[in-house]
Amino acid sequence: MEISLNLSEGILPSEIIKDILLRLDPKSLIRFKCVSKSWLSLINNPIFMYTNQKRQPPRTFMGHNHLGDSGPFSIRSYENFDQFSSQVYKFHVKAKEISLVGIDNGVICLREPFNDNDNCFYLWNPAIQKYKKLPPYPCDLSIDRMYGFGYEPLTNDFKMVGVTSSEELIVYSTKRNSWKIMVLSNLISDDMGFSNKVSVVVNGSIHWSFCLVNTELIGQNCVYVTNTVVAFDLSREEFKLIKYPSSLKDNEFCIYGISNLSGCLCMVTSQLLENLSPSSCIEIWVMKEYGVFDSWNKYLYVDLINQPLYRQLSVSHNGNLLLLESNNKNILDRNCLFTLSIYDAKASKMVQLQHIGLQKPQGSYLGTYAESIFLS
């Protein structure tokens, strides 16, 4: 689909002007909306916004929650992990706690789980410091299950999905600015537990990883038995099962989490020991061709036996393994300190980022982020 423009003639041809504007950052584009009606029409065009966002450099979004604080958040470079901006990104909403639902197209979906009016959800664009509070949830969320968030480019629509304990699927659409209730797919069962609560968008679908829990193993070191990855197609609004690599066998591995690795679905796994606890050996699998299950490829293998205790694993856009580490087995200890480290896949070495130490975060998460002008 082409963008139809009627830019006033000037020194430069309209196509060159368009190409220049596509390369600019969101803050500059917001200012340039005032230049003329034609520039305003161009910058507000959904195809232009989508194309501009895809040209922005990928970065890592980091959030660390403390009780009584809805931040801070930071956005960092993938290359050296320096903070991209001296600004600390604060989500200026008074909240007891804010947690991440998902990130897509420069928009971050946040959840306030302990609001007096039950759950509150927000769509936030930190690049332009604008946010939108979603309408009230249409059902009881006293016992909630899972959430996801993503962008559907064909209809220029951001969608948030939620699954409740009543076996209902609730979908919010920015185009409708309303929720609708649907019947939940039988791919989601009551005995599923999360491997990752933050959703990941790949190829127009939201993804979660789950483990099926064997209640007979409760109380042992590990309760993972069967693992699965489930996707929600944003266009068709239906669930589908993502098969994992054939070399991984049920009851023999656990999924630490999933990520988007340069547009490919990525999975972090570990083999289970005889006592059903995860081994120190971490494997990263990449699905090179989405939906083709034979295209799973082992991207990285690393033994973390000499590393400190780690609480969270993720994969950055450039393929490095990110670890949120703890210096204390009791992560609820007031003096427990968390540090982010990076395993550089190309150099085969661990780099500890001492300057990102945090004390007792209530929630910590990492995600792929690239700026956009959506929600402007």
C-alpha positions in Angstrom: 0.0 0.0 0.0 1.4 3.4 -1.0 1.2 6.7 0.9 -0.7 9.3 -1.1 0.7 12.8 -0.5 0.1 16.3 -1.7 3.1 18.1 -0.4 3.6 21.7 -1.5 6.3 22.1 -3.9 9.6 23.4 -2.6 13.3 23.1 -3.2 13.2 19.3 -2.6 10.9 16.8 -4.4 8.2 15.4 -2.2 9.6 11.9 -2.2 12.9 13.1 -0.8 11.1 15.1 1.9 9.1 12.0 2.8 12.3 9.9 3.0 14.0 12.5 5.2 11.0 12.6 7.6 10.8 8.9 7.8 14.3 8.9 9.3 13.6 11.4 12.0 12.9 10.6 15.7 9.4 10.9 17.1 10.0 14.2 19.0 11.1 15.9 15.8 8.2 14.6 13.9 5.8 15.9 16.5 7.3 19.4 16.1 7.1 19.2 12.3 3.4 18.6 12.3 3.1 22.3 12.5 4.9 23.0 9.2 2.0 22.6 6.9 -1.3 20.6 6.5 0.4 18.3 4.1 3.2 17.5 6.6 0.5 17.0 9.3 -1.4 14.6 7.0 1.8 12.6 6.2 3.0 12.3 9.8 -0.4 11.2 11.0 -0.7 8.5 8.3 -0.6 5.1 9.9 1.6 3.6 7.2 4.1 6.5 7.7 4.1 5.9 11.5 4.6 2.2 11.1 7.4 2.6 8.5 9.1 5.3 10.7 9.0 3.0 13.8 10.6 0.1 11.9 13.5 2.4 11.0 14.2 3.4 14.7 17.1 1.6 16.3 16.1 -1.3 18.6 16.8 -0.8 22.3 16.2 -2.5 25.6 13.4 -1.3 27.8 14.0 -2.0 31.5 11.6 -1.6 34.4 12.1 -2.2 38.1 9.2 -1.7 40.4 9.2 -1.0 44.1 6.1 -0.9 46.3 4.7 2.7 46.2 6.7 3.6 43.1 5.6 3.2 39.4 9.1 3.2 38.0 11.7 4.2 37.2 12.0 2.8 33.7 15.1 3.2 31.4 15.8 2.6 27.8 19.3 1.5 26.9 21.5 0.8 23.9 21.9 -2.8 22.7 25.5 -2.3 21.8 27.1 -1.3 25.1 23.9 -1.0 27.3 24.6 2.6 28.2 21.5 4.5 29.0 20.2 6.0 25.8 19.1 9.2 27.4 20.0 10.9 30.6 16.3 11.1 31.3 14.8 8.6 33.6 11.5 7.6 32.1 8.7 8.0 34.7 5.2 7.0 34.1 3.4 9.9 35.8 0.5 8.0 37.3 0.2 7.5 41.0 0.1 3.8 41.6 1.0 1.3 44.3 2.6 -0.9 41.6 2.9 -1.0 37.8 3.7 -4.1 35.9 4.5 -4.7 32.2 2.0 -6.5 29.9 3.9 -6.1 26.6 5.7 -3.8 24.2 5.0 -3.3 20.5 5.6 -0.5 18.0 6.9 1.9 20.5 3.9 1.6 22.8 4.1 0.0 26.2 1.1 -1.6 27.9 1.2 -1.4 31.7 -1.1 -2.8 34.3 -1.9 -1.4 37.7 -3.1 -4.5 39.5 -4.1 -3.1 42.9 -6.1 -0.1 42.0 -9.2 0.6 44.1 -11.3 0.0 40.9 -9.7 -3.4 40.3 -7.2 -3.7 37.5 -6.3 -0.6 35.4 -4.5 -0.7 32.1 -2.6 2.0 30.3 -1.0 2.4 26.9 2.1 4.6 27.2 4.5 6.1 24.6 7.6 7.2 26.6 9.2 8.8 23.5 6.5 11.5 23.3 5.4 11.2 27.0 1.7 10.4 26.2 -0.5 7.7 27.7 -4.0 6.4 27.4 -6.0 4.8 30.1 -8.2 1.9 28.9 -11.9 1.6 29.7 -12.8 -0.5 32.8 -12.4 -4.2 32.4 -15.7 -5.9 31.6 -15.5 -8.7 34.1 -14.3 -9.7 37.5 -10.5 -10.0 37.8 -10.2 -11.0 41.4 -8.3 -14.1 40.1 -6.6 -13.2 36.8 -4.6 -15.4 34.5 -2.6 -13.7 31.7 -2.4 -10.7 29.5 -0.9 -9.8 26.2 -0.4 -6.7 24.0 0.4 -6.1 20.3 -0.1 -4.0 17.2 -2.1 -5.2 14.1 -0.7 -3.1 11.1 -3.3 -4.1 8.6 -6.0 -2.4 10.6 -3.8 0.1 12.4 -5.1 -1.3 15.7 -3.4 -1.9 19.1 -5.0 -4.8 21.0 -4.8 -6.0 24.5 -6.0 -9.5 25.4 -6.8 -10.9 28.8 -7.7 -14.4 30.1 -9.6 -14.7 33.4 -10.3 -17.6 35.7 -13.8 -17.8 34.2 -12.4 -19.2 31.0 -13.2 -16.0 29.0 -11.1 -14.2 26.5 -11.4 -10.4 26.6 -10.0 -8.3 23.8 -9.5 -4.5 23.8 -9.2 -2.6 20.5 -7.9 1.0 20.3 -10.0 1.5 17.1 -13.2 0.6 18.9 -12.0 1.9 22.3 -13.9 -0.9 23.9 -13.6 -4.5 25.1 -15.3 -7.6 23.7 -15.7 -11.0 25.4 -15.0 -14.2 23.5 -14.9 -17.9 24.3 -11.4 -19.1 25.4 -9.6 -21.6 23.3 -9.1 -25.1 24.8 -5.3 -24.6 24.3 -5.3 -22.7 27.6 -6.0 -24.9 30.6 -6.4 -24.3 34.3 -3.3 -26.2 35.3 -0.9 -24.1 33.2 1.7 -22.0 35.0 3.7 -19.2 33.4 7.3 -19.4 32.3 7.0 -15.7 31.2 4.3 -13.3 32.1 5.4 -10.5 29.7 4.0 -11.2 26.3 6.2 -11.2 23.2 5.0 -10.2 19.7 6.5 -12.0 16.6 5.0 -12.1 13.1 1.7 -10.5 14.1 1.0 -12.8 17.0 1.3 -12.5 20.8 3.2 -15.3 22.5 3.4 -16.7 26.0 5.3 -19.7 27.3 3.7 -22.0 29.8 4.5 -25.1 31.9 2.0 -27.8 32.8 2.3 -28.5 36.5 2.2 -31.9 38.0 0.7 -31.5 41.5 2.4 -34.6 42.8 5.8 -32.7 42.5 4.7 -29.7 44.6 7.3 -29.2 47.3 10.2 -30.5 45.3 12.9 -28.2 43.7 11.1 -28.0 40.4 7.5 -28.6 39.2 8.0 -28.2 35.5 6.8 -31.2 33.6 5.4 -30.3 30.1 6.2 -27.0 28.4 4.3 -25.2 25.6 4.3 -22.0 23.7 0.9 -20.5 22.8 0.3 -17.7 20.3 -2.7 -15.3 19.7 -3.1 -14.2 16.1 -3.9 -10.5 16.3 -5.6 -10.4 12.9 -7.7 -13.6 13.2 -8.1 -13.2 17.0 -7.5 -16.9 17.6 -5.0 -19.0 19.5 -2.5 -21.5 18.0 0.0 -23.9 19.4 3.7 -23.4 18.7 5.6 -26.7 18.6 9.0 -26.7 20.2 12.1 -28.3 18.7 11.7 -32.1 18.2 15.0 -32.8 20.0 13.4 -31.4 23.2 11.4 -34.0 25.1 8.6 -33.6 27.6 9.7 -34.0 31.2 13.3 -33.4 30.2 13.5 -29.6 29.8 12.0 -26.3 31.1 11.4 -23.0 29.3 12.8 -19.9 31.0 11.2 -17.5 28.6 10.7 -16.4 25.0 11.9 -13.3 23.1 11.9 -11.6 19.7 15.4 -12.1 18.2 15.7 -9.8 15.2 12.1 -10.7 14.1 12.4 -14.4 14.9 10.7 -16.3 17.7 13.4 -17.2 20.3 13.2 -19.6 23.3 15.5 -19.9 26.3 15.5 -23.5 27.7 17.4 -25.7 30.2 17.6 -29.4 30.5 16.2 -30.9 33.7 18.3 -33.0 36.1 17.3 -36.3 37.6 15.7 -34.4 40.6 13.7 -32.3 38.1 15.6 -29.1 38.9 17.0 -27.1 35.9 20.7 -27.6 35.0 23.1 -24.7 34.8 23.3 -25.2 31.0 21.2 -22.7 29.0 20.2 -23.2 25.4 18.8 -20.5 23.1 16.6 -21.8 20.2 15.6 -19.6 17.2 12.7 -20.4 14.8 14.3 -19.1 11.6 11.1 -19.3 9.5 8.0 -18.5 11.6 5.4 -21.3 11.7 7.9 -23.9 10.3 8.7 -26.0 13.3 11.5 -27.8 11.5 13.3 -24.5 11.3 14.1 -24.4 15.0 17.9 -23.9 15.3 20.1 -24.0 18.4 21.6 -20.5 18.5 23.6 -20.6 21.7 24.7 -23.0 24.4 26.3 -21.6 27.6 27.0 -23.2 31.0 26.3 -20.7 33.9 27.6 -23.0 36.6 30.0 -20.3 37.9 27.5 -17.4 37.7 25.6 -16.0 40.7 22.0 -17.0 41.2 19.8 -15.6 38.4 16.2 -14.7 38.6 15.4 -13.9 35.0 16.7 -14.7 31.5 16.0 -12.9 28.3 17.5 -12.4 24.9 18.3 -9.0 23.4 17.6 -8.0 19.8 21.2 -8.5 18.8 21.3 -12.0 20.3 23.0 -11.5 23.7 21.7 -13.3 26.8 20.5 -11.0 29.6 20.5 -12.2 33.2 19.0 -10.5 36.2 21.1 -11.9 39.0 20.7 -12.1 42.7 23.4 -12.1 45.4 21.2 -13.8 47.9 19.1 -17.1 47.7 16.4 -15.2 49.6 15.2 -12.7 47.0 12.8 -11.2 49.6 15.7 -10.2 51.9 15.8 -6.4 52.3 19.6 -6.4 51.5 19.2 -8.6 48.4 20.8 -6.8 45.5 20.0 -7.5 41.8 22.5 -6.9 39.0 22.0 -7.1 35.3 24.7 -9.1 33.4 25.1 -9.7 29.7 26.5 -12.9 28.1 28.1 -11.6 24.8 27.4 -14.4 22.3 30.0 -13.3 19.8 32.8 -12.8 22.4 31.7 -15.8 24.5 32.1 -13.8 27.7 30.0 -12.5 30.6 29.9 -8.8 31.3 28.5 -7.6 34.6 26.9 -4.2 34.7 27.6 -3.1 38.2 26.0 0.3 37.8 22.5 -1.2 37.3 22.4 -2.8 40.8 18.9 -2.5 42.4 17.8 -3.3 45.9 14.7 -5.5 46.4 12.7 -4.8 43.2 9.1 -6.0 43.4 9.0 -6.7 39.7 11.8 -6.6 37.1 11.5 -7.0 33.3 13.2 -6.5 30.0 11.8 -5.9 26.6 12.6 -4.9 23.1 11.7 -1.2 22.4 12.0 1.1 19.4 10.5 4.7 19.5 7.4 5.6 17.5 4.8 8.4 17.3 1.8 6.2 17.9 -0.7 7.6 20.4 0.3 11.2 19.4 
